[in-house]
Amino acid sequence: MRSGAWRAGSKLLVLSVCILCSTVVQGQLVDSQRGAPIIDTENTSAALLKLDQLVEQNHLLEEQNRALMTEIEALRGVLAQHDVATNKIAEAETEAAVAAMNSRPTEVQPQAAANLSEGQSQPKIWGTYTPNQGFKLANTEYGDLNLSIYTYVRYLNQRALNPTYTNAFGDVMTVQQRQDMQIQKVQIKFLGWLGTPKFRYFLYAWTSNASQGDPAQVVLAGNVNYTFNKHFNFAGGITSLPGTRSVEGNFPFWLGVDTRLIADEFFRPSYTSGIWARGQIVDRLSYQAMLGNNLSTLGVSAAQLNNKFNTLATALVWTPTTGEFGVGFGDFEDHQQLATRLAGHFTRSDEDVQAQPNTNSIENTQIRLEDGSVIFTPNLFGQGISVTDVTYKMAAFDGGLKYHGYSLDGEYFLRWLDHYKGPGTTGLPEIFSHGFQMQASAMVLPKALQIYLGGSTLYGKYGNPWDFRSGVNWYPWHNRVLRWNAEFLYLQHSPVGYTSVPFALGGTGPVFHTNVELAF
């Protein structure tokens, strides 16, 4: 019996801590056995019965323990899946935050990064990409740096143009009839902020490969600006004088690739060095104003400039219905509410022959008459008459509509030339020219396929030239980073033209060109 009791006691020693009562019973049994010289059979039978009950309870506890372990393992699996899901959510939230940061203007990206919650992995501070703003090379607390490139390849065919034209003074001129393939333009841009997102820089290298050998065919330029508030941004450097809609800063988001209608090209000012301000006057009404060196600075050295610093261009833009009009021409944005725009521009400059680029220079406007003659041409108005100085004044008014992928834009131009200086210019009358342009477009496939039409004409003493064009744009990536363009033009005595545009000076007849444009 003693051996049976010890055997039962040994079983009790291996019981779980969960059955504390069995341990107590075992201790009492051992004490009673050690203290009693004679074993009571009745007490022994009761103890054995109690042991059998405890063993049975132990079996039950083991069953419960196994069930509990099964539940624990199941819970561990659920927790593991929860951790994976949590990590995926965290990753998704981080990616969403980075995507939101990249979709905003560069100056607010550091704030988007700061909004990531604690415990989430930080996004890369370099290497992100924003369409048309380029790749982010650096993003630090001291500033950021983006690299953006604009370029396009153009096939141009002008062979169907008439080979000559006669200007308003009876002179017969030769028309260049080109057919060539060019990587037309390359622009490498560095942009970002420094010190504070309010202080921004925009520096670029720019070249027109079709104009190799001409003055200023390679340009290193740029500007810096500081935003005080939404009402006042102040800048200095090189930019376009805001004298017409196309030079407000919406390049390259035009219907054609790097080409305007001839009326716009004839009247508009160009790029120059100077200072300027822009901002909102009130909601939906904004302004631009620039004070510059001259009308066209490319190809003109500082030694050729006069010292008057009196070139001024202004723009006032009202967007009455939606408070915005999208970027550029055409409704690529697919406005669901009617977007409208009304604007007025005024430009004034005292120009002399030294401050004007020569006729072969690129991306510049020269002061011309309606037949294409440059006003500074010696003996243009008669033998011994040569204009050396002139005051140029030009006003432009434009309006536009955008709705559900459709757009309609019109612009009217007026120009006055007077205050001449030079031999024989006494009594030379003021020259007034005016003209207009219209453009319409439709997104046949939203953000993918666009068709457009446009035309313009000029009126003046020295001729009434006009042009018409139709074209198609395909955006294979459904954004404005890459597009293929094909355009047909018909010219009637074009008053403008140089190597970087598809129209030829004096040209009459059809022109075709097609382009692949990259703006990332």
Disulfide bonds with the S-S distance in Angstrom:
none
